Amino acid sequence: MGPKIDPAILSALSLDVATTSIASHGGSGFASTFKITSKVDGKEKLFFVKQGKGKASETMFTGEHASLNAIHDVVPSLCPKSYANGKLSTGDGSFLATDFLDLSSTSSSSTAGSGMSLAEKLVKLHSTPAPIPDGYVKPIFGFPVTTCCGDTEQDNSFKESWAEFYAENRLRGVLRKARGSDAELGKMVEETASKVVPRLLGEGHLRDGKTGKGIVPVVVHGDLWSGNNGRGSIGGGPIEEVVFDSSAAWAHSEFEFGIMGMFGGFGAGFNKEYWKYKPKDEPVDEWEDRVKLYELYHHLNHFVIFGGGYRSGAVSIMKSLIKKYGNDA
């Protein structure tokens, strides 16, 4: 006997238990993962399901559900669609159910794929203005739900200013989650948030590389390193460049390069192709320092999650940026 399918999942996906089976598949640091095989309108349909325990998993899956669909709505071939998330019928757990992504697949589909490279897909994602939320007249920085980067809950409350969002919701936000008292780290984060961020990211200073106007919020993946990218088949379709385990936000497109750069990036070819379609934002000569500033968030978040050596990486970035920009904000 394999694992049983929780009735809440069957109900959310409108599946018939008689034609549905579940098997363990893959692994995740924060959840149990499964492949569901079912019959939908007479055809075999595959789903990928994550299950986790407690309130934390509910928040995490709600954020991932919204993140995947925010990306999927702009570039459908870039990531799996998420169908449902919610509480399990049994115990205190939660679930997330998405299209099944087969990363080991050799294409069995005769359908041609999008033909788009990862760079082209990200350019499309990063060039499409974010949706306008209720009560606003233009796209805004933030996201409608809390998302998790690793297991760190991120405050995505709306801000009209990117500099304010990045300083308050990301840098100060992650510092509040750091274990114990670390006065030196706190002082440096505050100096970076109050001086370096406005200097590099302030309105009127940071401008779109194509239009020369202020930057517009776009959907970013939010945790895009090589481990969250691959080539695979979504729902039995053609082989595509895909991403997964997203932690989306409506943000500055270049925020994506912070985590990408931290773990080696996607290579010179990727960068060249990306910038051919979407040039670096202005001022171009500050691009590397902006990316360093964005990388800082991920060093701080890794320090919160894992402790240890990530603190020194964060301190090193802050020292160099404060030295360069701390007095001319």
C-alpha positions as CSV (number, residue, x, y, z in Angstrom):
1,M,0.0,0.0,0.0
2,G,1.3,3.4,-1.0
3,P,0.6,6.7,0.8
4,K,-3.1,7.7,1.0
5,I,-4.3,10.9,-0.7
6,D,-5.8,13.3,1.7
7,P,-9.4,14.1,0.9
8,A,-8.7,17.8,0.8
9,I,-6.3,17.4,-2.1
10,L,-8.8,15.2,-4.0
11,S,-11.5,17.8,-3.4
12,A,-9.3,20.8,-4.4
13,L,-8.3,19.2,-7.6
14,S,-11.8,17.6,-8.3
15,L,-10.2,14.1,-8.6
16,D,-11.9,10.7,-8.4
17,V,-10.2,8.5,-5.8
18,A,-10.9,5.4,-7.9
19,T,-8.7,6.7,-10.8
20,T,-6.0,8.5,-8.7
21,S,-2.8,7.2,-7.2
22,I,0.0,8.9,-5.2
23,A,3.7,8.0,-4.9
24,S,6.6,9.7,-3.1
25,H,8.7,11.8,-5.5
26,G,11.8,13.9,-5.1
27,G,12.6,15.7,-1.8
28,S,12.4,19.0,-0.1
29,G,14.1,20.4,3.0
30,F,10.7,21.7,4.3
31,A,8.1,19.3,3.0
32,S,7.1,15.8,1.9
33,T,6.8,15.6,-1.9
34,F,4.6,13.4,-4.0
35,K,3.5,12.7,-7.6
36,I,-0.2,12.2,-8.2
37,T,-1.4,10.3,-11.3
38,S,-5.1,10.7,-12.2
39,K,-7.6,10.6,-15.0
40,V,-9.0,14.0,-16.0
41,D,-11.6,14.0,-18.8
42,G,-10.4,10.5,-19.8
43,K,-6.7,11.5,-20.1
44,E,-3.8,10.9,-17.7
45,K,-2.9,14.0,-15.7
46,L,0.1,14.3,-13.4
47,F,0.3,16.7,-10.4
48,F,3.1,17.5,-8.0
49,V,2.2,17.8,-4.3
50,K,4.0,19.2,-1.3
51,Q,2.8,18.5,2.2
52,G,4.0,20.1,5.4
53,K,3.1,20.5,9.0
54,G,1.9,23.5,11.0
55,K,1.2,27.1,10.4
56,A,4.6,27.7,8.8
57,S,3.9,25.3,5.9
58,E,0.5,27.0,5.3
59,T,2.2,30.4,4.9
60,M,4.9,28.9,2.8
61,F,2.6,27.1,0.4
62,T,0.2,30.1,0.1
63,G,3.2,32.2,-0.9
64,E,4.6,29.6,-3.3
65,H,1.1,29.1,-4.9
66,A,0.8,32.9,-5.6
67,S,4.5,33.1,-6.7
68,L,4.3,30.3,-9.3
69,N,1.1,31.7,-10.7
70,A,2.4,35.3,-10.9
71,I,5.3,34.0,-13.0
72,H,3.1,31.6,-15.0
73,D,0.6,34.4,-15.9
74,V,3.4,36.3,-17.6
75,V,5.5,33.5,-19.1
76,P,3.4,30.2,-19.0
77,S,6.3,28.0,-20.2
78,L,8.7,29.2,-17.5
79,C,7.2,27.4,-14.5
80,P,4.6,25.0,-13.4
81,K,1.1,26.3,-12.8
82,S,-0.2,25.9,-9.2
83,Y,-3.8,24.6,-8.9
84,A,-4.5,24.7,-5.2
85,N,-3.2,25.0,-1.7
86,G,-4.8,24.7,1.7
87,K,-5.2,22.7,4.8
88,L,-5.2,18.9,4.9
89,S,-8.3,17.2,6.2
90,T,-6.2,15.2,8.6
91,G,-3.7,16.5,11.2
92,D,-2.5,20.1,11.2
93,G,-0.7,20.0,7.8
94,S,-1.1,21.9,4.6
95,F,-0.5,21.1,0.9
96,L,0.4,22.7,-2.4
97,A,-0.6,21.1,-5.8
98,T,1.0,22.1,-9.1
99,D,1.6,20.8,-12.5
100,F,4.1,17.9,-12.5
101,L,7.5,19.0,-13.6
102,D,9.6,16.2,-15.0
103,L,13.3,17.3,-14.9
104,S,14.5,13.9,-16.0
105,S,12.3,13.9,-19.1
106,T,13.5,13.3,-22.6
107,S,10.8,14.9,-24.7
108,S,8.0,12.4,-25.5
109,S,5.9,15.2,-26.8
110,S,5.8,15.9,-30.5
111,T,4.7,19.5,-29.7
112,A,7.3,22.1,-30.4
113,G,8.3,24.1,-27.3
114,S,8.4,27.8,-27.0
115,G,11.9,27.8,-28.3
116,M,12.8,30.5,-25.8
117,S,16.0,30.5,-23.8
118,L,16.1,31.1,-20.1
119,A,17.5,34.6,-20.8
120,E,14.6,35.4,-23.2
121,K,12.0,34.1,-20.7
122,L,13.4,36.2,-17.9
123,V,13.6,39.3,-20.1
124,K,9.9,38.8,-20.8
125,L,9.1,38.4,-17.1
126,H,11.3,41.4,-16.1
127,S,9.9,43.6,-18.9
128,T,6.2,43.1,-18.1
129,P,4.8,45.6,-15.5
130,A,3.3,44.0,-12.5
131,P,-0.5,43.9,-12.1
132,I,-2.1,46.9,-10.4
133,P,-3.5,45.9,-7.1
134,D,-7.0,47.0,-5.9
135,G,-7.0,50.6,-4.6
136,Y,-3.9,51.7,-6.6
137,V,-3.6,53.4,-10.0
138,K,-0.2,52.0,-11.0
139,P,1.9,48.9,-10.3
140,I,3.4,48.9,-6.8
141,F,6.3,47.3,-5.0
142,G,5.4,44.4,-2.7
143,F,3.2,41.3,-3.2
144,P,-0.4,40.4,-2.2
145,V,0.7,37.6,0.2
146,T,3.6,36.7,2.5
147,T,6.3,34.7,0.7
148,C,9.1,32.6,2.1
149,C,12.7,32.6,1.0
150,G,14.0,29.3,2.4
151,D,11.8,29.2,5.5
152,T,12.1,33.0,6.2
153,E,8.8,34.8,6.0
154,Q,9.1,38.0,4.0
155,D,7.0,41.1,4.6
156,N,5.6,42.1,1.2
157,S,3.4,45.0,2.4
158,F,3.0,47.6,-0.4
159,K,5.4,50.5,-0.9
160,E,5.4,53.1,-3.7
161,S,9.1,53.6,-3.4
162,W,11.5,50.7,-4.3
163,A,14.2,52.1,-2.0
164,E,11.8,52.2,0.9
165,F,10.6,48.6,0.1
166,Y,14.1,47.3,-0.1
167,A,15.4,49.0,3.0
168,E,12.4,48.3,5.2
169,N,10.8,45.1,3.9
170,R,14.0,43.3,3.0
171,L,17.1,44.5,4.9
172,R,15.5,45.6,8.1
173,G,12.9,42.9,7.8
174,V,15.5,40.1,7.7
175,L,17.5,41.6,10.4
176,R,14.5,41.4,12.7
177,K,14.6,37.6,12.2
178,A,18.3,37.2,13.1
179,R,18.9,35.1,16.1
180,G,20.1,36.8,19.3
181,S,21.6,40.3,19.7
182,D,24.3,41.3,17.2
183,A,24.8,45.0,17.8
184,E,27.6,45.4,15.1
185,L,25.5,43.7,12.4
186,G,22.4,45.7,13.4
187,K,24.3,49.0,13.2
188,M,25.8,48.1,9.7
189,V,22.4,47.0,8.3
190,E,20.8,50.3,9.6
191,E,23.6,52.4,8.0
192,T,23.2,50.5,4.7
193,A,19.4,50.8,4.8
194,S,19.4,54.5,5.7
195,K,22.4,55.7,3.6
196,V,23.4,53.3,0.8
197,V,19.9,52.2,-0.3
198,P,18.6,55.8,-0.9
199,R,21.9,56.7,-2.7
200,L,21.8,53.7,-5.1
201,L,18.1,53.0,-5.4
202,G,16.5,56.4,-4.8
203,E,13.7,57.7,-7.0
204,G,15.0,59.9,-9.8
205,H,18.4,58.4,-9.6
206,L,17.7,54.7,-10.5
207,R,16.3,54.7,-14.0
208,D,15.2,52.1,-16.6
209,G,17.9,51.2,-19.0
210,K,15.6,51.4,-22.1
211,T,13.3,54.3,-21.3
212,G,15.4,56.5,-19.0
213,K,12.3,56.8,-16.8
214,G,11.8,55.5,-13.2
215,I,11.8,51.8,-12.8
216,V,8.5,49.9,-12.9
217,P,7.7,47.0,-10.6
218,V,7.9,43.6,-12.3
219,V,7.5,40.0,-11.1
220,V,10.8,38.5,-9.9
221,H,11.3,34.9,-9.0
222,G,13.1,36.0,-5.8
223,D,15.3,32.9,-5.2
224,L,16.7,32.2,-8.6
225,W,19.9,30.3,-8.3
226,S,21.0,27.3,-10.4
227,G,19.4,24.8,-8.0
228,N,15.9,26.3,-8.8
229,N,16.4,26.1,-12.6
230,G,16.5,23.2,-15.0
231,R,15.3,21.8,-18.3
232,G,12.2,19.8,-18.1
233,S,8.7,19.0,-19.2
234,I,5.7,20.7,-17.5
235,G,2.6,18.5,-17.4
236,G,3.9,16.2,-20.1
237,G,4.6,19.0,-22.5
238,P,7.8,19.8,-24.5
239,I,11.2,20.2,-22.9
240,E,11.7,23.8,-21.8
241,E,13.9,26.0,-19.6
242,V,12.0,26.1,-16.3
243,V,12.2,27.6,-12.8
244,F,10.6,26.4,-9.6
245,D,10.5,27.0,-5.8
246,S,9.9,30.7,-6.4
247,S,9.6,33.4,-3.8
248,A,8.1,36.1,-5.9
249,A,7.6,39.8,-5.4
250,W,6.8,42.9,-7.5
251,A,10.2,44.3,-7.4
252,H,13.1,45.9,-9.4
253,S,14.1,43.4,-12.1
254,E,17.8,43.6,-11.1
255,F,17.0,42.2,-7.6
256,E,17.0,38.8,-9.4
257,F,20.8,39.1,-10.0
258,G,21.6,39.3,-6.3
259,I,21.0,35.6,-5.6
260,M,22.1,34.6,-9.1
261,G,25.5,36.2,-8.6
262,M,25.9,34.8,-5.1
263,F,25.9,31.2,-6.3
264,G,27.9,31.6,-9.5
265,G,25.2,33.0,-11.9
266,F,24.2,31.4,-15.2
267,G,27.3,32.3,-17.2
268,A,28.6,35.0,-19.5
269,G,26.4,33.8,-22.4
270,F,23.3,34.2,-20.3
271,N,24.2,37.7,-19.2
272,K,25.1,38.8,-22.8
273,E,21.8,37.5,-24.2
274,Y,19.8,39.0,-21.4
275,W,21.4,42.5,-21.7
276,K,21.0,42.4,-25.5
277,Y,17.2,42.5,-24.9
278,K,17.1,44.3,-21.6
279,P,20.0,46.6,-21.0
280,K,21.4,47.3,-17.5
281,D,19.5,50.1,-15.7
282,E,21.0,53.5,-15.2
283,P,23.4,54.5,-13.9
284,V,25.1,51.6,-15.6
285,D,28.4,52.2,-13.8
286,E,26.7,51.4,-10.5
287,W,25.2,48.1,-11.7
288,E,27.7,45.9,-9.8
289,D,27.2,47.8,-6.6
290,R,23.4,47.5,-6.9
291,V,23.8,43.7,-7.4
292,K,26.1,43.6,-4.4
293,L,23.4,45.4,-2.4
294,Y,20.8,42.9,-3.5
295,E,23.1,40.0,-2.8
296,L,23.4,41.4,0.8
297,Y,19.8,40.4,1.5
298,H,20.5,36.8,0.6
299,H,23.7,36.7,2.8
300,L,21.7,38.0,5.7
301,N,18.9,35.5,5.0
302,H,21.3,32.6,4.8
303,F,22.8,33.8,8.1
304,V,19.3,33.8,9.7
305,I,18.6,30.3,8.4
306,F,22.0,28.6,8.7
307,G,24.1,31.0,10.9
308,G,27.9,30.8,10.7
309,G,29.9,32.0,7.8
310,Y,27.2,33.9,6.0
311,R,27.6,36.8,8.5
312,S,31.1,37.6,7.2
313,G,29.9,37.7,3.6
314,A,27.2,40.2,4.7
315,V,29.7,42.3,6.7
316,S,32.1,42.4,3.8
317,I,29.5,43.7,1.4
318,M,28.2,46.3,3.8
319,K,31.7,47.6,4.6
320,S,32.6,48.1,1.0
321,L,29.2,49.8,0.1
322,I,29.3,52.1,3.3
323,K,32.8,53.1,2.5
324,K,31.9,54.0,-1.1
325,Y,28.4,55.5,-0.6
326,G,27.9,56.1,3.1
327,N,28.8,59.7,3.2
328,D,27.2,61.0,0.0
329,A,23.6,60.0,0.5
